[in-house]
Amino acid sequence: MSSPDATRNRHKRLRLALLLGVALAGNVGPGLAFELFGMKFFERDTSEDEVIGTPQEYTVDFQVSGDEGDLEKVLKGSSNLWADREEPASGAAGLLAKAKGDYRRLLDALYGEARYGGTISILIDGREADGLLANAEFASPANVQVLVNPGPVFHFNEARIVNRAPPPTSRRDEVDLPEQEGFTRGEAARSGTILKAGRLSIDAWRQQGYAKAELADERVVAAHDSATIDARLTVDPGRKAYYGAVGVQGTDRMDPEFVARQTGLVPGQEYDPDDIKDASDRLARLDVFRSARIQEAEEIGPGGQLPIQVIVQERLPRRFGVGGSYSTVDGLGLEAFWLHRNLFGRAERLRIEGKVAGIGETFDPTEFTYRVGGIFTKPGVYTPDTDFVASLYGDREVLDAYTRNSVTAETGFTHMFSKELSGRLLVNGSYSQFEDDVFGKREFVTVGLLGGLTYDSRDNAADATEGIYVEAVAEPFYEFNYGNFATRFTAEGRTYYGFGEDNRIVLAGRLKLGSLVGASIAELPPDKLFFAGGGGSVRGYAYRNIGVETPDGIVGGRSLIEGSAEIRARVTQSIGVVGFVDAGYVSSESFPDFSEDLKLGAGVGLRYLTGLGPIRLDVAVPLDPGPDDPDFAFYVGIGQAF
């Protein structure tokens, strides 16, 4: 086994600033390739998987000197020999390649834990793997020993950034300080900490307009007698940059000038990497590109101009799709859509869709629920983040509480204030005919406004493990037949907290509040009133069957309180289980007086996790069922319940 001093001497001859103190078993050969601080040493161009031979069984004895339980876990996690120990290697040569590759992996892991003075020995049938030839033969099973003496933890004696960026004048330009990541005297000198300190120092300059900032010098010196590291990183910010011309390549049907405008990058404006990220997000939201890449010029031009090139590949403009849902309460629902995502060359979208639901509850087509209509969206109106939308839908909705036939039109604008915050302002109008057991047949004509704000910081809308979702909507409207002005308010919040390895356990909660003021229940359209119940509300109860109880049946209320709590657990990579409780309360008053019963539902669910989101199967029981509610209900859909 070679000594630490010999290892350091070899690295001195390579003129490296870092004096390494890791001793490696056997002679240093082409199999001992590793990477440190972005530099590759003793690299060879051979893949472990190139050799295919008779399967080579082996056992592994993995030993780490000292009481190093956490470190042993890290080292085992980096070792292919350990990770693949249940499967035979691809022949003797495959086992040898795997062992030689582990020298590099284990060395990287030691550096990542600030261990720069250790030794690594990998023995196969008692022979050091690094000294064996490719045609070596082994017993079956081969006896593999991985012996690691990690040495002491090295700490920073000096951790210095030369030419640090000045403090930012805007919160948008703030970057974590290297010291916050452990790059400071006395802290463990992990290789990852040094790398991150360099990245943060560069990012701090880039956030202030210096697009080509780079590390001009990285000097990292290890003192083995004191187990310390002196790290000095020197940053060259270069020249300050301003956006130059924005060019576009790869367009076919799209207008390249429109694409350039949608980036929001204004020539002459100071460079900011956040602008580049925002521009990429805007192009993705257009939904017309298979790929879109924003490329900065290699060099800053005269006057600090930095030309920008947008390279895109367009999708096919037309698309169609089908979907479905099922519950034992609501029956089978089927839907289909046709989409054109680039009508006139500026990503104008037209989506036409149809839906039928209630199949299975009855097979009488007049008792089904139908919806047909379309929505037109024109992006980039007024600003790159503002869209114009217009929709027209016809509905026939058959519920226990009422039957509705209506035509609804809506038009207005949506706007993205930031990645998390969006808003909408719409004008709508509708003509509806209703029939129910309480009020009989009625007609309503309404015109109103809808204003809403949405804040969404979830990590995944279909299967969130962290973040929050908050939506607030105000909908003032005037009803002509009864001459009433009313306003409908709703607010909903959802929160998610994941814990355990890879957030395998998630606690999720939802609360929704609603209030309608300005008219009596008898003179308001039932679809403006509040109901609860169903798969997205209180599971176990019939859809929209929780309301205000009257002698003749259930009607909608003027206020709503609704909540859900779930615990979600991922038991394998593709299977999850859920336990949940839902609650709903509907009152006849605009502010709840709690004269009605609080309805509770509880159940369990199974999730099959896919790239598009989990496939959901829930079974729920109503804890206080009404005469029209089931004893239990099954629900099938895509995505979590909320």
C-alpha positions in Angstrom: 0.0 0.0 0.0 1.5 3.4 -0.9 2.1 6.0 1.8 0.4 9.4 2.1 3.8 11.1 1.5 4.3 9.2 -1.8 0.8 10.2 -2.9 1.5 13.9 -2.1 4.8 13.8 -4.0 3.1 12.4 -7.1 0.5 15.2 -7.0 3.3 17.9 -6.5 4.8 16.7 -9.8 1.3 17.5 -11.3 1.7 21.0 -10.0 -1.6 21.0 -8.1 -2.3 23.5 -5.5 -4.0 20.9 -3.3 -1.5 18.6 -1.4 -3.5 15.4 -1.1 -3.0 13.1 1.8 -5.1 10.1 0.8 -3.1 6.9 0.4 -4.3 4.4 -2.2 -3.7 0.7 -2.1 -1.4 -0.6 -4.8 0.4 1.3 -7.5 -1.4 4.2 -9.1 -2.6 3.0 -12.5 -5.2 3.8 -15.1 -7.9 2.2 -13.1 -7.5 4.8 -10.3 -9.4 7.6 -11.9 -11.0 10.2 -9.8 -12.3 13.8 -10.0 -11.6 16.6 -7.4 -12.7 20.2 -7.7 -13.5 19.8 -11.4 -10.1 18.3 -12.2 -9.7 14.7 -13.4 -6.7 12.6 -12.4 -5.4 9.3 -13.9 -8.5 9.0 -16.0 -9.0 6.2 -18.4 -11.6 5.7 -21.0 -12.9 2.3 -20.1 -16.5 1.6 -19.0 -17.2 -1.0 -16.4 -20.1 -2.3 -18.4 -18.1 -3.0 -21.6 -17.0 -6.5 -20.5 -19.6 -9.2 -20.8 -18.6 -12.7 -19.5 -19.6 -15.5 -17.3 -21.4 -14.1 -14.2 -19.0 -13.6 -11.4 -20.5 -14.2 -7.9 -18.8 -12.3 -5.0 -19.3 -11.4 -1.4 -18.3 -8.0 0.2 -16.8 -7.3 3.6 -16.8 -3.5 4.0 -14.8 -2.2 6.9 -14.3 1.5 8.0 -11.8 2.1 10.7 -12.9 3.8 13.9 -16.3 4.6 15.2 -17.6 6.1 11.9 -21.2 4.9 11.5 -22.4 7.8 9.5 -19.3 7.9 7.4 -19.6 4.2 6.7 -23.1 4.7 5.4 -21.8 7.5 3.0 -19.0 5.3 1.8 -21.2 2.3 1.2 -23.6 4.6 -0.7 -20.8 5.6 -3.1 -19.5 2.0 -3.7 -20.8 0.0 -6.7 -19.3 -3.1 -5.1 -21.6 -2.7 -2.1 -24.7 -1.4 -4.0 -24.5 -4.4 -6.5 -23.5 -7.1 -4.0 -26.8 -9.0 -4.5 -26.1 -9.4 -8.3 -23.2 -11.2 -10.0 -20.7 -9.0 -11.8 -20.2 -9.3 -15.6 -17.4 -11.8 -15.5 -14.1 -11.6 -13.6 -13.1 -8.5 -15.7 -16.4 -6.9 -14.8 -15.8 -7.4 -11.1 -12.3 -6.0 -11.5 -13.5 -2.9 -13.3 -16.2 -2.4 -10.7 -13.5 -2.6 -7.9 -11.1 -0.2 -9.7 -13.9 2.2 -10.2 -14.6 2.2 -6.5 -11.2 3.7 -5.7 -12.4 6.9 -7.3 -15.9 6.8 -5.9 -14.6 6.2 -2.3 -12.0 8.9 -2.7 -14.6 11.4 -3.8 -16.8 10.4 -0.9 -13.9 10.9 1.6 -13.2 14.3 0.2 -16.8 15.1 0.4 -16.6 14.4 4.2 -13.4 16.5 4.6 -11.2 13.4 4.9 -7.9 14.2 3.0 -5.5 11.8 4.9 -7.1 8.4 4.6 -6.2 5.1 2.9 -8.3 2.8 0.7 -7.6 -0.8 0.0 -9.8 -3.1 -2.1 -8.8 -6.8 -2.0 -10.2 -9.5 -4.3 -9.3 -13.0 -2.9 -6.6 -11.3 -0.9 -5.0 -9.4 -3.8 -5.1 -5.6 -4.2 -7.5 -4.9 -7.1 -5.4 -2.0 -8.4 -2.5 -4.2 -9.2 -4.4 -7.0 -11.0 -4.5 -7.4 -14.8 -7.7 -7.5 -16.8 -7.4 -11.3 -17.4 -7.2 -12.1 -13.6 -9.3 -15.0 -12.4 -11.1 -15.3 -9.1 -12.9 -17.9 -7.0 -16.6 -18.3 -7.2 -17.8 -16.6 -5.2 -14.9 -14.1 -5.0 -14.1 -12.7 -1.6 -14.0 -8.9 -1.8 -12.7 -6.8 1.1 -13.1 -3.0 1.1 -10.9 -1.5 3.9 -11.0 2.2 4.5 -9.1 4.2 7.1 -10.7 7.6 6.7 -8.1 9.6 8.6 -8.9 12.8 10.5 -11.5 15.4 9.5 -9.7 18.5 8.0 -11.0 21.9 9.0 -10.5 25.3 7.3 -7.6 27.3 8.6 -8.2 29.9 5.9 -11.4 30.3 3.8 -11.1 33.4 1.7 -12.8 34.8 -1.3 -10.6 37.3 -3.2 -12.5 40.0 -5.1 -15.9 39.3 -3.5 -18.9 41.0 -5.1 -20.2 44.1 -3.3 -23.4 43.9 -1.2 -26.5 43.9 -3.5 -28.8 46.9 -3.6 -31.8 44.8 -4.5 -33.3 41.8 -2.6 -33.7 40.1 -6.0 -29.9 40.0 -6.4 -29.2 38.5 -3.0 -27.2 35.2 -3.0 -26.3 33.1 0.0 -22.9 33.9 1.4 -20.2 31.2 1.3 -19.9 31.5 5.0 -23.5 30.4 5.4 -22.6 27.1 3.6 -19.7 26.4 6.0 -16.9 28.1 4.1 -15.3 29.7 7.2 -12.4 29.1 9.5 -12.9 26.2 11.9 -15.6 24.4 9.8 -15.1 21.0 8.2 -13.4 21.5 4.9 -15.6 19.4 2.7 -14.9 19.4 -1.0 -18.5 20.2 -1.8 -18.3 23.3 0.5 -15.3 24.6 -1.5 -17.1 24.0 -4.8 -20.3 25.7 -3.6 -18.3 28.7 -2.3 -16.9 29.2 -5.8 -20.3 28.9 -7.4 -21.9 31.3 -4.9 -19.1 33.9 -5.4 -19.6 33.7 -9.2 -23.4 33.9 -8.8 -23.1 37.0 -6.6 -21.3 38.9 -9.5 -23.7 37.5 -12.1 -26.7 38.7 -10.2 -25.2 42.3 -10.4 -24.8 42.1 -14.2 -21.4 40.5 -14.6 -22.5 37.7 -16.9 -19.0 36.3 -17.5 -17.7 36.2 -14.0 -15.4 33.2 -13.3 -12.9 31.8 -10.9 -9.5 33.1 -11.9 -7.6 31.1 -9.4 -8.4 28.2 -7.0 -5.7 27.6 -4.4 -6.5 24.8 -1.9 -3.6 23.6 0.3 -3.8 20.8 2.8 -1.5 20.8 5.9 -1.5 17.2 7.1 0.4 17.8 10.4 -2.5 20.0 11.6 -5.3 18.5 9.5 -6.2 21.9 8.1 -7.1 23.4 4.7 -6.2 26.8 3.4 -8.6 27.7 0.6 -8.3 30.9 -1.4 -10.7 31.5 -4.3 -10.1 34.5 -6.6 -13.0 35.8 -8.7 -12.6 37.7 -12.0 -16.0 39.5 -12.6 -15.2 40.6 -16.1 -17.2 43.5 -17.7 -20.7 44.4 -16.8 -23.2 43.2 -19.4 -26.4 44.6 -21.0 -28.7 42.7 -23.2 -28.0 43.0 -26.9 -30.2 41.9 -29.8 -32.3 38.9 -29.2 -32.2 36.5 -32.1 -34.4 33.5 -32.7 -33.5 30.2 -34.6 -35.6 27.2 -35.4 -39.1 28.7 -35.9 -41.4 27.3 -38.5 -45.0 28.4 -37.9 -44.1 30.8 -35.1 -43.4 34.5 -35.6 -39.7 35.0 -34.5 -40.3 38.6 -33.5 -43.1 37.5 -31.2 -40.9 34.8 -29.7 -38.2 37.4 -29.0 -40.7 39.7 -27.4 -42.1 36.9 -25.2 -38.7 36.4 -23.5 -39.1 39.8 -21.9 -35.4 40.5 -22.5 -35.1 44.2 -23.5 -32.0 45.3 -25.4 -30.0 47.7 -23.3 -31.3 46.4 -20.0 -28.7 45.2 -17.4 -28.1 41.5 -17.5 -29.7 39.4 -14.7 -29.6 35.6 -14.7 -33.1 35.7 -13.1 -34.3 37.3 -16.3 -33.0 34.4 -18.3 -34.8 31.9 -16.1 -38.0 34.0 -16.4 -37.6 34.1 -20.2 -37.3 30.3 -20.3 -40.4 29.9 -18.2 -42.4 32.2 -20.5 -41.4 30.2 -23.5 -42.4 27.0 -21.8 -45.8 28.4 -20.9 -46.5 29.0 -24.6 -46.7 25.2 -25.0 -45.7 25.4 -28.7 -42.1 24.3 -28.4 -40.7 20.8 -28.0 -37.5 22.4 -26.8 -36.4 26.0 -26.2 -32.9 27.1 -25.2 -31.6 30.5 -24.4 -28.0 30.9 -25.3 -25.8 33.8 -24.2 -23.0 35.0 -26.5 -19.5 33.7 -25.6 -18.1 37.2 -25.2 -19.4 40.6 -24.2 -19.4 43.0 -27.2 -18.7 46.7 -27.5 -20.6 48.9 -25.0 -21.2 45.9 -22.8 -23.7 44.4 -25.2 -24.4 40.7 -24.7 -26.3 39.2 -27.7 -28.9 36.5 -26.8 -29.9 33.7 -29.1 -33.2 31.7 -28.6 -33.0 28.3 -30.2 -36.4 26.5 -30.5 -38.0 23.4 -31.9 -41.7 23.6 -32.5 -44.3 20.9 -31.5 -47.0 19.8 -33.9 -49.8 22.4 -33.6 -52.7 20.0 -33.2 -53.4 17.7 -30.4 -56.3 15.7 -29.1 -56.9 13.7 -25.9 -59.3 11.7 -23.9 -59.8 11.1 -20.2 -62.1 9.7 -17.6 -63.1 9.3 -14.0 -65.2 7.0 -11.9 -66.9 6.8 -8.6 -69.6 4.5 -7.2 -71.6 7.6 -6.3 -71.2 9.7 -9.5 -70.8 6.9 -12.0 -68.5 7.0 -15.0 -67.3 10.3 -16.6 -65.7 10.5 -20.0 -64.2 13.6 -21.7 -62.3 14.5 -24.9 -60.7 17.6 -26.3 -59.1 18.9 -29.5 -56.4 21.6 -29.3 -54.7 23.9 -31.8 -51.8 25.6 -30.0 -50.7 28.0 -32.7 -53.6 29.3 -34.8 -52.0 32.5 -36.3 -48.3 32.2 -35.6 -48.3 33.8 -32.1 -49.2 30.8 -29.9 -52.9 31.5 -30.0 -54.6 28.4 -28.6 -58.1 27.1 -29.3 -59.3 24.2 -27.2 -62.7 22.5 -27.9 -63.8 19.9 -25.4 -66.8 17.8 -24.4 -67.7 15.8 -21.4 -70.4 13.3 -20.3 -70.8 12.1 -16.8 -73.2 10.1 -14.6 -73.0 6.9 -16.8 -73.9 3.9 -14.6 -76.1 5.7 -12.2 -78.6 5.5 -15.0 -78.5 4.6 -18.7 -81.1 7.2 -19.7 -79.2 9.8 -21.8 -81.5 12.5 -20.6 -80.2 11.9 -17.0 -76.6 12.3 -17.9 -74.5 15.4 -17.3 -73.1 17.0 -20.4 -70.7 19.8 -21.2 -69.4 21.1 -24.5 -67.6 24.3 -25.5 -64.3 25.9 -26.1 -61.7 28.4 -24.8 -59.5 30.7 -26.9 -56.2 32.1 -25.4 -54.0 34.7 -26.9 -50.7 35.1 -25.0 -48.5 38.2 -24.8 -51.3 40.8 -24.7 -49.9 44.1 -23.4 -47.0 42.4 -21.6 -45.3 39.0 -22.1 -47.0 37.8 -18.9 -50.6 38.8 -19.8 -53.0 36.6 -21.7 -56.4 37.3 -23.2 -58.9 34.5 -22.8 -62.5 34.0 -24.1 -64.7 30.9 -23.6 -68.2 29.7 -24.4 -69.8 26.6 -22.8 -73.1 24.9 -22.9 -74.0 22.7 -19.9 -76.6 20.2 -18.8 -76.0 19.2 -15.2 -78.2 16.6 -13.5 -77.8 16.4 -9.8 -79.9 15.2 -6.9 -80.3 18.9 -5.8 -81.2 20.4 -9.2 -81.1 20.1 -13.0 -79.4 22.9 -14.9 -79.4 23.8 -18.6 -77.2 26.8 -19.3 -75.0 28.8 -21.7 -72.1 30.7 -20.2 -69.7 33.1 -21.9 -66.6 34.6 -20.3 -63.8 36.9 -21.4 -60.9 38.8 -19.8 -57.3 38.7 -18.9 -54.9 36.6 -16.8 -51.5 37.8 -15.6 -48.4 36.2 -14.1 -46.9 38.5 -11.5 -44.2 36.1 -10.6 -43.5 32.3 -10.8 -45.8 31.8 -7.7 -48.4 34.6 -8.0 -51.0 35.0 -10.7 -54.2 36.9 -11.2 -57.3 37.0 -13.4 -60.0 39.6 -14.2 -62.9 38.4 -16.3 -66.4 39.5 -17.4 -69.0 36.8 -17.6 -72.6 36.3 -18.5 -75.0 33.3 -18.4 -78.5 32.2 -19.2 -79.7 29.2 -17.1 -82.8 27.1 -16.6 -83.1 25.3 -13.3 -85.5 22.7 -12.0 -85.5 21.3 -8.4 -87.9 19.9 -5.8 -88.0 23.0 -3.6 -88.5 25.9 -6.0 -89.6 24.2 -9.2 -88.7 25.7 -12.6 -86.8 29.0 -12.7 -84.8 31.0 -15.2 -81.8 33.3 -14.4 -79.8 35.7 -16.5 -76.6 37.0 -14.9 -73.8 39.4 -15.8 -70.8 39.8 -13.6 -67.1 40.2 -12.9 -64.7 37.6 -11.6 -61.4 38.7 -10.0 -59.0 36.2 -8.4 -55.4 35.9 -7.1 -53.5 32.6 -6.8 -50.3 31.9 -4.9 -48.8 28.5 -5.7 -45.4 27.4 -4.3 -46.0 23.7 -4.5 -43.2 21.6 -5.9 -45.5 19.5 -7.9 -49.2 20.4 -8.6 -50.2 16.8 -9.2 -48.4 15.3 -6.2 -47.1 18.0 -3.9 -44.7 17.2 -1.0 -44.0 20.8 0.1 -45.2 24.3 -0.5 -48.6 26.1 -0.2 -51.5 26.9 -2.5 -53.8 29.9 -1.8 -56.6 31.2 -3.9 -59.0 34.1 -3.3 -61.8 34.9 -5.7 -64.5 37.7 -5.6 -67.4 37.4 -8.1 -69.9 40.3 -8.0 -72.9 39.8 -10.4 -76.3 41.1 -11.3 -79.3 38.8 -11.9 -81.9 40.4 -14.2 -85.1 38.3 -13.7 -85.2 39.0 -9.9 -83.3 42.3 -10.1 -80.7 41.3 -7.5 -77.1 42.3 -7.0 -74.9 39.8 -5.1 -71.3 39.0 -4.5 -69.8 35.6 -4.1 -66.5 35.2 -2.2 -64.3 32.1 -1.9 -60.9 31.5 -0.3 -59.0 28.2 -0.3 -55.7 27.3 1.2 -53.7 24.0 0.9 -50.4 23.2 2.6 -48.0 20.2 2.4 -45.2 19.1 4.7 -43.0 16.2 3.7 -40.5 14.4 5.9 -38.4 11.3 6.0 -36.0 10.2 3.2 -37.1 11.8 -0.1 -40.3 13.1 1.6 -41.7 9.6 1.7 -44.3 10.8 4.3 -46.4 13.8 3.5 -49.0 15.6 5.7 -51.5 17.6 3.6 -54.2 19.9 4.7 -56.9 21.9 2.9 -59.4 24.6 4.1 -62.0 26.3 1.9 -64.3 29.2 3.0 -67.1 30.7 1.0 -69.7 33.5 1.5 -72.5 34.9 -0.7 -74.1 38.2 0.2 -76.8 40.4 -1.4 -79.9 38.2 -2.0 -82.0 35.3 -0.6 -81.5 31.7 -1.5 -84.8 31.6 -3.4 -83.7 34.4 -5.8 -80.1 33.2 -6.5 -79.0 30.7 -9.2 -78.3 27.3 -7.5 -74.9 27.0 -9.2 -73.9 30.3 -7.5 -74.9 28.8 -4.1 -72.6 26.6 -2.0 -72.8 22.8 -1.9 -70.3 20.2 -0.6 -69.8 16.5 -1.1 -68.0 14.4 -3.7 -64.5 13.4 -4.7 -63.0 16.8 -4.6 -64.9 17.9 -1.5 -66.2 15.6 1.3 -65.6 12.1 0.1 -68.2 9.4 1.0 -71.1 11.7 0.2 -72.9 12.2 -3.1 -71.6 15.0 -5.4 -73.0 18.4 -4.2 -75.4 16.7 -1.8 -74.4 18.5 1.3 -76.4 21.7 1.6 -79.2 23.4 3.5 -81.9 20.8 4.4 -85.6 21.7 3.8 -88.7 19.6 4.1 -88.7 19.3 0.3 -85.1 18.5 -0.2 -81.6 20.0 -0.1 -80.8 23.4 -1.5 -77.5 25.4 -1.7 -76.4 27.7 1.0 -74.9 31.1 1.3 -71.8 30.1 3.2 -69.4 27.2 3.2 -66.7 25.7 5.4 -64.8 22.8 4.0 -61.6 21.0 5.1 -59.5 17.9 4.5 -56.5 16.3 6.2 -54.4 13.5 4.7 -51.4 11.5 5.6 -49.7 10.1 2.5 -47.0 7.5 2.6 -44.9 6.1 -0.3 -44.2 2.4 0.5 -42.3 1.6 -2.7 -41.1 3.6 -5.7 -44.5 3.2 -7.4 -47.0 2.5 -4.7 -48.4 4.9 -2.0 -51.1 4.7 0.6 -53.3 7.5 2.0 -55.5 8.0 5.1 -57.9 10.9 5.1 -60.7 12.8 6.9 -62.9 15.3 5.1 -65.4 17.8 6.6 -68.0 20.1 5.2 -70.6 22.6 6.5 -73.1 24.6 4.5 -75.3 27.4 6.0 -78.3 29.3 4.8 -76.8 32.5 6.2 -74.0 34.5 4.6 -71.9 34.0 7.7 -72.2 30.5 9.3 -74.5 30.2 12.2 -73.9 26.5 12.7 -77.5 25.6 12.7 -76.8 22.8 10.2 -75.0 19.6 10.8 -71.2 19.3 10.1 -70.7 16.4 7.7 -67.7 14.2 8.1 -66.2 11.5 5.8 -63.2 9.3 6.3 -61.4 6.7 4.3 -58.2 5.2 2.9 -56.7 5.3 -0.6 -54.1 3.6 -2.8 -51.8 5.5 -5.2 -50.0 4.2 -8.2 -47.2 6.7 -8.9 -46.6 7.6 -12.6 -44.7 10.4 -14.4 -48.0 12.2 -15.1 -49.0 12.0 -11.4 -50.5 9.4 -9.2 -53.5 7.3 -10.2 -55.8 7.6 -7.3 -58.1 5.0 -5.8 -60.0 6.1 -2.7 -62.7 4.4 -0.6 -64.6 6.6 1.8 -67.4 6.2 4.3 -69.9 9.0 5.3 -70.0 9.4 9.1 -73.3 11.2 9.1 -75.1 10.1 5.8 -78.3 11.6 4.6 -81.1 9.6 2.9 -79.5 10.0 -0.6 -76.0 9.3 0.5 -74.3 5.9 0.0 -73.0 3.6 2.7 -69.5 3.9 1.1 -68.0 5.2 -2.1 -65.1 4.4 -4.4 -63.3 7.1 -6.4 -60.8 6.7 -9.3 -58.9 9.6 -10.9 -55.5 11.0 -11.7 -53.6 13.2 -9.3 -54.0 13.6 -5.5 -57.4 14.7 -4.2 -55.9 18.1 -3.5 
